[in-house]
Amino acid sequence: MTSFDAPKWDVLVIGGGHNGLTAAATLAKSGRKVLVLEVAGEIGGAARAHEFAPGFRASPAHLLNRLHPEVVKTLELERHGLAFGPIAPSVALSRDGKPLTLHGAYGESLSGASASEAAAWQDLRAQLLRYAGILKPLLVRRPPDLGNMSLMETSAFAMTGLSLRRLGKENMRDFLRMLLMNVSDVADEHLEDDRLKGLLAFDATLGSHLGPRSPTSLLGLYYRFAGEIGGQPGAQALPAGGMGAVVAAILRAAKAAGVSIRADAPVARILVEKDRAAGVALDSGEEIRARTVVSAINPRSTFLDLVGTREIDTGFVRRIKNIRMKGDAAKLHLALDRPPEFTGVDAAGHRGRLVIAPSSDHVERAFNPAKYGEFSPEPVMEITLPSLSDPTLAPSGACVLSAVVQYAPYALKEGWETGKPKFLTAIMAQLELYAPGIGKTVRHAELLTPADIEARYRMPGGHWHHGELQADQMMMSRPAFGAAGYDTPVDGLFLCGAGSHPGGGISGVPGLNAARRIIEMRG
């Protein structure tokens, strides 16, 4: 019997992404013996860097904007090598060559805009931050069980109500009015500059099957403003060493806490005995037992593939099957001979985030084809040049371009085998408009469609949130009724991935909250 065969584990964590590692480290620090099982040969999930061309490395996640301070503090990540790097500006590119730049934590100041527009933006920004601040506590705590609320949960709801009252009657009415509005209408009410409105439209809908005129799309902007870096709401950074360095710090924290890790360990099923999780069986046939199992992978895969429908009731199975999780975002990595030059952008802007979304109407037009299973002929995108901040990501003098591109429907009507080259051509045509000559510098291009992301990172639908982040799939309904709050219908089985509350992004909140829930329940 090997050491891994022995029934010595208190907790098994399925999935070695940042949430799984966060949960594992937190549980190990509480004195539990924890084993992480990762299907891939490397730990880190979609945040890990990979070599996509000789000497060029990138990761699907390329910006840090919501790693929660409680995660940093609990895991002592700075002691384990995490360095945030400077706050990155956001540059809204324009076809006339005059970009607009948001400096500081999501536009503490603007450059490239008129004085009147800058003043109007400061008013809107303050309002959005104030309203996101009301929602923020609900987005970082465990969602309450409305049928059996604890005193702490009741107090948290009461504090939210108190925050609303403190707004005053007029602001409270406006908060409730705006809550389910679309981002395009809100921007039109306050702003004139198409570049700024396009940026807000892009950020509100990034990663979702929504256009800026879709009802509730403003929620996406609140979700962004509820994130923070170094205590600055809405801020974003390219971490020193790239996104892989964030996972590396969490991994070091987990190992320091005593977590054991097995890569190349695909789980075939979760063992359920007498309606309780009892461990897992690997593809190899090996069984590993523990009194608590935590799944950091997609909820649909967890219940339908690993638990099996015979162990859960049909109503719950139906709700899990109905989770909307068809991705609309593709990921582009370019290996370039030299750093590109985006028209009108200074050196600091090239080290930030560059967004091609020239107007809210443009974003809406880009979304329209996705409704019918077609990619956008004029896609919108978020671009970073991570090798400018971390030269180890590219050979000397060369450059990595990393871009999240919308809209690219998971179920492309013509199929991605024929559609991918056409979509890449459309993307490069857009890039050429803003960085003339960039096409001639490309050594290699890697385009990951949602179908590719699904296959490579085992994300059903290629959706990085593991489920649409929309009003009916948030809070107490995430991922589905009966599995909110990290508990599941199977005793001893918990969820801690992006499909759980509050959602995706490199935050660590689902992992931290799930671990705290298990500790509270003495699991």
C-alpha positions in Angstrom: 0.0 0.0 0.0 1.5 3.4 -1.0 1.2 6.5 1.0 -1.5 7.8 -1.3 -3.5 4.6 -0.8 -3.7 4.9 2.9 -7.0 6.4 4.3 -5.2 9.3 5.9 -6.8 12.3 4.3 -9.3 14.6 5.9 -10.1 16.5 2.7 -9.7 15.8 -1.0 -9.7 18.8 -3.4 -10.5 18.0 -7.1 -8.9 20.6 -9.3 -5.6 22.5 -8.8 -6.6 25.9 -10.1 -6.3 29.0 -7.9 -9.7 28.4 -6.1 -8.8 24.7 -5.4 -5.4 25.7 -4.0 -6.9 28.5 -1.9 -9.4 26.1 -0.4 -6.7 23.5 0.2 -4.3 25.9 1.8 -7.0 27.4 4.1 -8.2 24.0 5.2 -4.6 22.8 5.8 -3.9 25.9 7.9 -6.8 24.8 10.1 -5.1 21.5 10.8 -6.7 19.2 8.2 -4.7 16.8 6.1 -5.5 17.8 2.5 -4.7 16.3 -0.9 -5.2 18.1 -4.2 -5.9 16.0 -7.3 -5.2 17.7 -10.6 -6.0 16.1 -14.0 -3.3 18.0 -15.9 0.4 17.6 -15.6 0.8 21.2 -14.2 -1.0 23.0 -11.4 -2.7 26.3 -12.0 -5.7 25.9 -14.3 -6.3 28.7 -16.7 -4.0 31.0 -14.9 -0.9 29.0 -15.6 1.5 30.2 -18.3 2.3 28.0 -21.3 4.7 28.2 -24.2 2.6 28.8 -27.3 5.7 29.4 -29.5 9.4 28.7 -29.0 10.5 31.2 -26.3 7.0 32.8 -26.0 4.8 32.2 -22.9 1.3 33.5 -22.0 -1.7 32.4 -19.9 -5.4 32.6 -20.7 -5.9 34.9 -17.7 -3.8 38.0 -18.2 -5.0 40.7 -15.8 -5.5 40.8 -12.0 -8.4 42.8 -10.8 -10.2 41.0 -8.1 -7.8 39.0 -5.9 -9.4 39.5 -2.6 -7.5 41.1 0.3 -8.8 38.3 2.7 -7.2 35.7 0.4 -3.9 37.6 0.3 -4.0 38.0 4.1 -5.1 34.5 5.0 -2.6 32.7 2.8 0.2 35.3 3.4 0.7 35.6 -0.3 3.1 38.5 -0.2 5.4 36.5 2.0 5.2 33.7 -0.6 6.3 36.0 -3.4 3.2 37.8 -4.7 3.9 41.2 -6.1 1.1 43.2 -7.7 3.0 45.5 -9.9 1.8 49.0 -10.7 -1.9 49.8 -11.4 -2.4 49.5 -15.1 -4.1 52.2 -17.1 -7.0 51.4 -19.4 -6.6 52.8 -23.0 -9.8 53.1 -25.1 -8.4 53.1 -28.6 -10.0 55.1 -31.4 -9.9 54.8 -35.2 -9.0 58.5 -35.5 -5.8 57.8 -33.6 -6.8 59.7 -30.5 -7.1 57.3 -27.5 -8.8 58.1 -24.2 -6.9 56.8 -21.1 -8.2 56.0 -17.7 -5.5 56.4 -15.1 -5.3 55.0 -11.6 -8.0 52.7 -10.2 -10.4 52.6 -13.1 -10.3 56.2 -14.1 -9.4 58.2 -11.1 -8.3 60.7 -13.8 -8.8 60.8 -17.5 -6.6 62.0 -20.3 -7.7 62.6 -23.9 -11.2 63.8 -22.9 -12.7 67.2 -22.7 -12.9 68.9 -19.3 -16.7 68.6 -19.3 -16.5 64.8 -20.1 -13.9 64.3 -17.4 -16.2 66.0 -14.8 -19.2 63.9 -16.0 -17.1 60.8 -15.7 -16.0 61.6 -12.2 -19.6 61.9 -11.1 -20.6 58.7 -12.8 -17.6 56.8 -11.5 -18.3 58.0 -7.9 -21.9 56.8 -8.3 -20.9 53.4 -9.6 -18.4 52.9 -6.9 -20.9 53.9 -4.3 -23.6 51.5 -5.6 -21.0 48.7 -6.2 -20.0 49.2 -2.6 -23.5 48.3 -1.4 -23.4 45.0 -3.4 -19.7 44.2 -2.5 -20.3 42.6 0.9 -22.9 40.3 -0.7 -20.4 39.4 -3.4 -17.6 38.3 -1.0 -19.6 36.6 1.8 -21.2 33.2 1.6 -24.7 33.8 0.1 -27.3 33.4 2.8 -29.7 30.4 3.1 -33.0 32.3 3.0 -34.8 29.4 4.7 -32.4 29.1 7.6 -30.4 32.3 8.0 -27.9 32.5 10.7 -27.5 35.5 13.0 -24.4 36.5 11.1 -26.2 36.3 7.7 -29.2 38.3 9.0 -26.8 40.9 10.3 -25.1 41.1 6.9 -28.4 41.6 5.1 -29.3 44.3 7.7 -26.0 46.1 7.1 -26.8 46.1 3.3 -30.2 47.6 4.1 -28.5 50.2 6.3 -26.1 51.1 3.5 -29.1 51.7 1.3 -30.7 54.0 3.8 -27.6 56.0 4.2 -27.7 56.8 0.5 -30.7 59.0 1.1 -34.1 58.7 -0.6 -33.0 60.1 -4.0 -29.9 57.9 -4.3 -31.6 54.9 -3.0 -34.3 55.3 -5.6 -31.7 55.7 -8.3 -29.7 52.6 -7.1 -32.9 50.5 -7.4 -33.7 52.0 -10.8 -30.2 51.3 -12.2 -29.8 47.8 -10.7 -31.3 46.0 -13.6 -30.6 48.6 -16.3 -28.4 48.0 -19.3 -25.0 49.7 -19.4 -25.6 51.5 -22.7 -28.6 53.4 -21.3 -26.7 54.4 -18.2 -23.7 55.6 -20.2 -25.9 57.6 -22.5 -27.5 59.3 -19.5 -24.2 60.6 -18.2 -21.6 60.7 -21.0 -21.0 62.0 -24.5 -17.6 60.5 -25.5 -18.1 57.3 -27.6 -14.7 56.0 -26.6 -15.6 56.1 -22.9 -19.0 54.6 -23.5 -17.5 51.9 -25.6 -15.1 51.0 -22.9 -17.8 50.7 -20.3 -20.0 48.7 -22.7 -17.0 46.3 -23.2 -16.2 45.9 -19.6 -19.8 45.3 -18.5 -20.3 42.5 -21.0 -16.8 40.9 -21.0 -17.1 37.1 -20.7 -20.9 37.1 -20.9 -23.5 36.4 -23.6 -24.8 39.9 -23.4 -24.6 43.1 -25.4 -24.6 46.5 -23.8 -28.3 47.0 -24.6 -29.2 43.6 -22.9 -31.2 44.1 -19.7 -29.1 43.7 -16.5 -25.8 44.3 -18.3 -24.9 47.0 -15.9 -24.4 44.2 -13.3 -21.2 43.3 -15.1 -19.8 46.7 -14.4 -20.7 46.5 -10.7 -19.0 43.1 -10.6 -15.8 44.8 -11.9 -16.0 47.7 -9.5 -16.6 45.3 -6.6 -13.1 43.9 -7.3 -10.0 45.5 -6.0 -6.2 45.4 -6.1 -4.3 46.6 -3.0 -7.4 48.1 -1.5 -8.2 50.2 -4.7 -11.7 49.3 -6.1 -11.8 48.7 -9.8 -8.0 48.7 -10.1 -6.2 46.2 -12.3 -2.6 45.1 -12.5 -0.2 42.9 -14.5 1.4 41.0 -11.7 5.2 40.8 -11.6 6.1 37.5 -13.3 2.7 37.3 -15.1 -0.5 35.6 -14.0 1.5 32.3 -13.5 3.3 34.1 -10.6 -0.1 34.5 -8.7 -0.8 30.8 -8.9 2.8 30.1 -7.9 2.4 32.2 -4.8 -0.8 30.4 -3.8 0.9 27.0 -4.5 3.8 27.9 -2.2 1.3 28.9 0.5 -0.5 25.6 0.1 2.7 23.6 0.3 3.9 25.6 3.3 0.5 24.8 5.0 1.2 21.1 4.4 -1.0 20.4 1.4 -0.1 17.4 -0.7 -0.5 17.6 -4.5 -0.9 15.0 -7.2 -0.8 16.1 -10.8 -1.7 13.8 -13.7 -4.4 12.4 -11.4 -7.7 12.4 -13.2 -10.8 11.7 -11.0 -13.2 9.2 -12.6 -15.9 9.5 -10.0 -16.8 10.7 -6.5 -17.5 7.8 -4.2 -20.9 8.2 -2.5 -21.8 5.8 0.3 -25.0 6.1 2.3 -25.8 9.4 0.7 -22.4 10.8 1.8 -19.2 11.5 -0.2 -16.6 9.0 0.9 -13.7 9.8 -1.4 -12.8 9.5 -5.1 -11.8 6.9 -7.6 -9.2 7.8 -10.1 -9.1 6.8 -13.8 -6.5 4.2 -12.9 -8.9 2.5 -10.5 -7.2 3.7 -7.4 -9.6 4.7 -4.6 -8.6 7.5 -2.2 -10.9 8.0 0.8 -11.6 11.1 2.9 -14.4 12.4 5.0 -14.7 15.6 2.9 -14.5 16.1 -0.8 -14.2 19.6 -2.4 -14.7 20.2 -6.1 -13.1 23.2 -7.7 -14.1 22.1 -11.2 -17.3 23.0 -13.1 -20.5 22.2 -11.2 -22.0 20.4 -14.2 -18.9 18.1 -14.5 -19.0 17.6 -10.7 -22.6 16.4 -10.5 -23.3 14.8 -13.9 -19.9 13.2 -14.5 -18.4 12.5 -11.2 -21.3 12.0 -8.8 -23.8 10.6 -11.3 -27.4 11.3 -11.7 -28.5 8.2 -9.7 -27.2 9.9 -6.5 -29.2 13.1 -6.8 -32.8 13.9 -7.4 -34.2 14.6 -10.9 -35.2 18.2 -10.1 -31.6 19.1 -9.1 -30.2 17.3 -12.1 -32.5 19.4 -14.4 -31.3 22.6 -12.7 -27.7 21.6 -13.2 -28.2 20.7 -16.8 -29.9 24.1 -17.4 -27.0 26.2 -16.2 -26.1 28.5 -19.1 -22.4 28.2 -19.8 -21.7 28.6 -23.5 -18.7 31.0 -23.7 -18.5 33.9 -26.1 -14.9 34.9 -25.5 -11.8 33.7 -27.4 -8.2 34.1 -26.4 -5.5 35.2 -28.8 -1.7 35.0 -28.2 0.7 36.5 -30.7 4.4 36.0 -30.9 5.7 39.3 -32.3 9.2 40.2 -33.7 9.0 43.5 -31.8 6.6 45.4 -29.6 3.7 46.8 -31.6 3.0 50.5 -31.8 -0.7 51.4 -31.2 -1.5 54.8 -32.8 -1.4 57.7 -30.3 -0.5 55.5 -27.3 2.5 56.4 -25.1 4.9 54.0 -23.4 2.9 53.9 -20.2 -0.3 53.0 -22.2 1.4 50.1 -23.9 2.2 48.7 -20.5 -1.5 48.9 -19.5 -4.7 47.5 -21.0 -5.7 48.5 -24.5 -9.3 48.1 -25.5 -10.8 48.0 -29.0 -14.4 48.9 -28.5 -14.8 52.3 -30.2 -18.4 52.8 -29.2 -21.3 51.2 -27.3 -23.1 50.7 -30.6 -20.0 49.0 -32.0 -20.0 46.5 -29.1 -23.7 45.9 -29.7 -23.2 45.2 -33.4 -20.3 42.9 -32.5 -22.7 41.0 -30.2 -25.5 40.6 -32.7 -24.1 37.8 -34.8 -23.4 35.7 -31.6 -27.1 35.4 -31.1 -27.3 33.3 -34.2 -24.2 31.2 -33.8 -21.9 33.5 -35.9 -18.7 35.2 -34.9 -18.3 39.0 -35.0 -16.8 40.3 -38.3 -15.5 43.3 -36.3 -14.7 41.9 -32.9 -14.0 43.9 -29.8 -11.1 43.0 -27.6 -8.9 43.7 -24.5 -5.2 43.6 -25.3 -2.1 43.4 -23.0 1.6 43.2 -23.8 2.7 41.2 -20.8 6.3 40.8 -22.0 6.9 44.6 -21.6 6.4 44.1 -17.8 8.0 40.7 -17.7 10.7 40.3 -20.3 11.1 36.6 -19.5 7.9 35.9 -21.4 9.5 36.5 -24.8 13.0 36.4 -26.4 15.1 39.5 -26.3 13.6 42.3 -28.4 10.4 40.3 -29.2 7.0 40.7 -27.6 3.9 38.7 -26.5 0.5 40.1 -27.3 -2.4 38.7 -25.3 -6.0 39.5 -26.1 -9.5 38.5 -25.0 -11.7 38.7 -28.0 -15.5 38.9 -28.3 -17.8 37.7 -29.7 -16.9 34.1 -30.5 -19.9 31.8 -29.8 -19.1 28.3 -28.4 -21.4 26.6 -30.9 -20.3 28.3 -34.1 -22.9 27.5 -36.8 -20.2 26.7 -39.4 -18.0 24.9 -36.9 -14.7 26.2 -35.5 -12.6 23.9 -37.8 -13.5 26.1 -40.7 -14.5 29.2 -38.8 -11.2 29.7 -36.8 -9.0 30.9 -39.7 -11.7 33.3 -40.8 -12.1 34.7 -37.2 -8.3 35.1 -36.9 -8.4 37.1 -40.2 -11.1 39.3 -38.8 -9.2 39.9 -35.5 -6.0 40.7 -37.3 -7.8 43.2 -39.6 -9.0 45.0 -36.5 -5.6 45.0 -34.9 -4.1 46.4 -38.1 -6.5 49.4 -37.9 -5.1 50.4 -34.5 -1.5 49.2 -34.8 -0.6 49.5 -38.5 2.0 47.0 -39.6 1.5 44.6 -36.8 0.6 41.7 -39.1 4.1 41.7 -40.6 5.7 41.2 -37.2 3.7 38.0 -36.3 5.9 34.9 -35.9 3.1 32.7 -34.6 -0.6 33.1 -33.6 -2.5 30.9 -31.2 -6.2 31.4 -31.1 -8.2 29.6 -28.5 -11.9 29.5 -29.2 -14.4 28.6 -26.5 -14.3 25.0 -27.8 -10.5 25.0 -27.5 -10.7 26.4 -24.0 -13.2 23.7 -23.1 -10.9 20.9 -24.4 -7.7 22.3 -23.0 -8.9 23.5 -19.5 -11.9 21.2 -19.1 -14.3 24.1 -18.9 -17.7 23.0 -20.3 -18.8 25.5 -22.9 -15.4 27.2 -22.7 -16.9 29.6 -20.1 -14.4 31.1 -17.7 -17.1 31.8 -15.1 -18.2 28.2 -15.3 -21.7 29.6 -15.9 -23.2 32.9 -17.1 -22.8 35.7 -14.6 -26.3 37.1 -14.9 -29.0 38.0 -12.4 -30.7 34.6 -12.4 -27.4 32.8 -11.9 -25.9 34.8 -9.1 -26.0 34.8 -5.3 -28.5 32.3 -3.9 -29.0 30.8 -7.4 -25.3 30.1 -8.1 -24.7 27.6 -9.5 -28.3 26.3 -8.9 -30.9 26.1 -6.1 -29.8 23.3 -3.8 -26.1 23.9 -4.3 -25.6 27.5 -3.3 -23.4 28.5 -0.4 -20.8 25.8 -1.4 -22.9 23.0 0.2 -24.4 20.3 -2.1 -27.2 17.7 -1.9 -24.5 15.1 -1.1 -23.3 15.4 2.5 -19.5 15.8 2.7 -19.3 17.2 -0.9 -18.7 20.9 -1.4 -18.1 23.2 -4.3 -15.4 25.9 -4.5 -14.9 26.8 -8.1 -15.8 29.7 -10.4 -19.3 28.2 -10.8 -19.9 28.9 -7.2 -20.7 32.3 -5.6 -19.6 35.0 -6.5 -18.2 33.8 -9.9 -15.0 33.8 -12.0 -12.0 35.9 -12.2 -8.8 35.4 -10.1 -10.3 36.3 -6.8 -9.9 33.2 -4.6 -13.2 34.1 -2.9 -15.0 30.8 -3.7 -12.1 28.8 -2.4 -11.7 30.8 0.8 -15.5 30.9 1.5 -15.9 27.1 0.9 -13.0 26.3 3.2 -14.4 28.5 5.9 -17.8 26.9 5.5 -16.2 23.4 5.9 -14.3 24.5 9.0 -17.6 26.0 10.4 -19.4 22.7 9.8 -16.4 20.7 11.1 -16.2 18.8 7.8 
